Amino acid sequence: MKSRLRVPLVSSLALLLTLARGSAICNVSAVAKTYRWDTTSVRPVMGVPTITAGGNDFALAVDSTTIHIRGTGTFGGTAPPTGGGIWETAGPQAGKSGGGILRTL
């Protein structure tokens, strides 16, 4: 009975080690990639909702205050992160209550 279990156990262990080695190689190469970030918008293109760069993001709090952000940039790889955008806040009755520039650090 022990010899019957040994073959599947050894085969499973060999497969696990192969997969672990392959994923470690993938993770190392993924570190060098540069990624772009954007606020996005969804617009219909020929009737199909399509996500595109250059949108606006809003959040609404329980007390009806809002924040509006817009921006773009990059991160990852060996280069430092880049980009930024703008932000604005508004109260429920007073209109715009603050704003400024976002910088990626």
Contact map, one row per residue, 1 for C-alpha under 8 A:
111110000000000000000000000000000000000000000000000000000000000000000000000000000000000000000000000000000
111111000000000000000000000000000000000000000000000000000000000000000000000000000000000000000000000000000
111111100000000000000000000000000000000000000000000000000000000000000000000000000000000000000000000000000
111111110000000000000000000000000000000000000000000000000000000000000000000000000000000000000000000000000
111111111000000000000000000000000000000000000000000000000000000000000000000000000000000000000000000000000
011111111100000000000000000000000000000000000000000000000000000000000000000000000000000000000000000000000
001111111110000000000000000000000000000000000000000000000000000000000000000000000000000000000000000000000
000111111111000000000000000000000000000000000000000000000000000000000000000000000000000000000000000000000
000011111111100000000000000000000000000000000000000000000000000000000000000000000000000000000000000000000
000001111111110000000000000000000000000000000000000000000000000000000000000000000000000000000000000000000
000000111111111000000000000000000000000000000000000000000000000000000000000000000000000000000000000000000
000000011111111100000000000000000000000000000000000000000000000000000000000000000000000000000000000000000
000000001111111110000000000000000000000000000000000000000000000000000000000000000000000000000000000000000
000000000111111111000000000000000000000000000000000000000000000000000000000000000000000000000000000000000
000000000011111111100000000000000000000000000000000000000000000000000000000000000000000000000000000000000
000000000001111111110000000000000000000000000000000000000000000000000000000000000000000000000000000000000
000000000000111111111000000000000000000000000000000000000000000000000000000000000000000000000000000000000
000000000000011111111100000000000000000000000000000000000000000000000000000000000000000000000000000000000
000000000000001111111110000000000000000000000000000000000000000000000000000000000000000000000000000000000
000000000000000111111111000000000000000000000000000000000000000000000000000000000000000000000000000000000
000000000000000011111111100000000000000000000000000000000000000000000000000000000000000000000000000000000
000000000000000001111111110000000000000000000000000000000000000000000000000000000000000000000000000000000
000000000000000000111111111000000000000000000000000000000000000000000000000000000000000000000000000000000
000000000000000000011111111100000000000000000000000000000000000000000000000000000000000000000000000000000
000000000000000000001111111110000000000000000000000000000000000000000000000000000000000000000000000000000
000000000000000000000111111111000000000000000000000000000000000000000000000000000000000000000000000000000
000000000000000000000011111111100000000000000000000000000000000000000000000000000000000000000000000000000
000000000000000000000001111111110000000000000000000000000000000000000000000000000000000000000000000000000
000000000000000000000000111111111000000000000000000000000000000000000000000000000000000000000000000000000
000000000000000000000000011111111000000000000000000000000000000000000000000000000000000000000000000000000
000000000000000000000000001111111000000000000000000000000000000000000000000110000000000000000000000000000
000000000000000000000000000111111100000000000000000000000000000000000000000111000000000000000000000000000
000000000000000000000000000011111110000000000000000000000000000000000000000110000000000000000000000000000
000000000000000000000000000000011111000000000000000000000000000000000000011110000000000000000000000000000
000000000000000000000000000000001111100000000000000000000000000000000000011100000000000000000000000000000
000000000000000000000000000000000111110000000000000000000000000000000001111000000000000000000000000000000
000000000000000000000000000000000011111000000000000000000000000000000001111000000000000000000000000000000
000000000000000000000000000000000001111100000000000011100000000000000111100000000000000000000000000000000
000000000000000000000000000000000000111110000000000011111000000000001111000000000000000000000000000000000
000000000000000000000000000000000000011111000000001111111000000000000000000000000000000000000000000000000
000000000000000000000000000000000000001111100000001111110000000000000000000000000000000000000000000000000
000000000000000000000000000000000000000111110000111100000000000000000000000000000000000000000000000000000
000000000000000000000000000000000000000011111001111100000000000000000000000000000000000000000000000000000
000000000000000000000000000000000000000001111111110000000000000000000000000000000000000000000000000000000
000000000000000000000000000000000000000000111111110000000000000000000000000000000000000000000000000000000
000000000000000000000000000000000000000000011111000000000000000000000000000000000000000000000000000000000
000000000000000000000000000000000000000000011111100000000000000000000000000000000000000000000000000000000
000000000000000000000000000000000000000000111111110000000000000000000000000000000000000000000000000000000
000000000000000000000000000000000000000001111011111000000000000000000000000000000000000000000000000000000
000000000000000000000000000000000000000001111001111100000000000000000000000000000000000000000000000000000
000000000000000000000000000000000000000111100000111110000000000000000000000000000000000000000000000000000
000000000000000000000000000000000000000111100000011111100000000000000000000000000000000000000000000000000
000000000000000000000000000000000000011110000000001111100000000000000000000000000000000000000000000000000
000000000000000000000000000000000000011110000000000111110000000000000111000000000000000000000000000000000
000000000000000000000000000000000000011110000000000111111000000000000100000000000000000000000000000000000
000000000000000000000000000000000000001110000000000001111100000000011100000000000000000000000000000000000
000000000000000000000000000000000000001100000000000000111110000000011100000000000000000000000000000000000
000000000000000000000000000000000000000000000000000000011111000001111000000000000000000000000000000000000
000000000000000000000000000000000000000000000000000000001111100001110000000000000000000000000000000000000
000000000000000000000000000000000000000000000000000000000111110111100000000000000000000000000000000000000
000000000000000000000000000000000000000000000000000000000011111111000000000000000000000000000000000000000
000000000000000000000000000000000000000000000000000000000001111110000000000000000000000000000000000000000
000000000000000000000000000000000000000000000000000000000000111110000000000000000000000000010000000000000
000000000000000000000000000000000000000000000000000000000001111111000000000000000000000000110000000000000
000000000000000000000000000000000000000000000000000000000001111111100000000000000000000011110000000000000
000000000000000000000000000000000000000000000000000000000111100111110000000000000000000011110000000000000
000000000000000000000000000000000000000000000000000000000111000011111000000000000000001111000000000000000
000000000000000000000000000000000000000000000000000000011110000001111100000000000000001110000000000000000
000000000000000000000000000000000000001000000000000000011100000000111110000000000000111100000000000000000
000000000000000000000000000000000000011000000000000001111000000000011111000000000000111000000000000000000
000000000000000000000000000000000000011000000000000001000000000000001111100000000011110000000000000001000
000000000000000000000000000000000001111000000000000001000000000000000111110000000011100000000000000000000
000000000000000000000000000000000001110000000000000000000000000000000011111000001111000000000000000000010
000000000000000000000000000000000111100000000000000000000000000000000001111100001110000000000000000000000
000000000000000000000000000000000111100000000000000000000000000000000000111110111100000000000000000000000
000000000000000000000000000000111110000000000000000000000000000000000000011111111000000000000000000000000
000000000000000000000000000000111100000000000000000000000000000000000000001111110000000000000000000000000
000000000000000000000000000000010000000000000000000000000000000000000000000111110000000000000000000000000
000000000000000000000000000000000000000000000000000000000000000000000000001111111000000000000000000000000
000000000000000000000000000000000000000000000000000000000000000000000000001111111100000000000000000000000
000000000000000000000000000000000000000000000000000000000000000000000000111100111110000000000000000000011
000000000000000000000000000000000000000000000000000000000000000000000000111000011111000000000000000000111
000000000000000000000000000000000000000000000000000000000000000000000011110000001111100000000000000000110
000000000000000000000000000000000000000000000000000000000000000000000011100000000111110000000000000011110
000000000000000000000000000000000000000000000000000000000000000000001111000000000011111000000000000011100
000000000000000000000000000000000000000000000000000000000000000000001110000000000001111100000000001111000
000000000000000000000000000000000000000000000000000000000000000000111100000000000000111110000000001111000
000000000000000000000000000000000000000000000000000000000000000000111000000000000000011111000001111100000
000000000000000000000000000000000000000000000000000000000000000011110000000000000000001111100001111000000
000000000000000000000000000000000000000000000000000000000000000011100000000000000000000111110111110000000
000000000000000000000000000000000000000000000000000000000000000111000000000000000000000011111111100000000
000000000000000000000000000000000000000000000000000000000000001111000000000000000000000001111110000000000
000000000000000000000000000000000000000000000000000000000000000000000000000000000000000000111110000000000
000000000000000000000000000000000000000000000000000000000000000000000000000000000000000001111111100000000
000000000000000000000000000000000000000000000000000000000000000000000000000000000000000001111111100000000
000000000000000000000000000000000000000000000000000000000000000000000000000000000000000111100111111000000
000000000000000000000000000000000000000000000000000000000000000000000000000000000000000111100111111000000
000000000000000000000000000000000000000000000000000000000000000000000000000000000000000111000001111100000
000000000000000000000000000000000000000000000000000000000000000000000000000000000000011110000001111110000
000000000000000000000000000000000000000000000000000000000000000000000000000000000000011100000000011111000
000000000000000000000000000000000000000000000000000000000000000000000000000000000001111000000000001111100
000000000000000000000000000000000000000000000000000000000000000000000010000000000001111000000000000111110
000000000000000000000000000000000000000000000000000000000000000000000000000000000111100000000000000011111
000000000000000000000000000000000000000000000000000000000000000000000000100000001111000000000000000001111
000000000000000000000000000000000000000000000000000000000000000000000000000000001100000000000000000000111
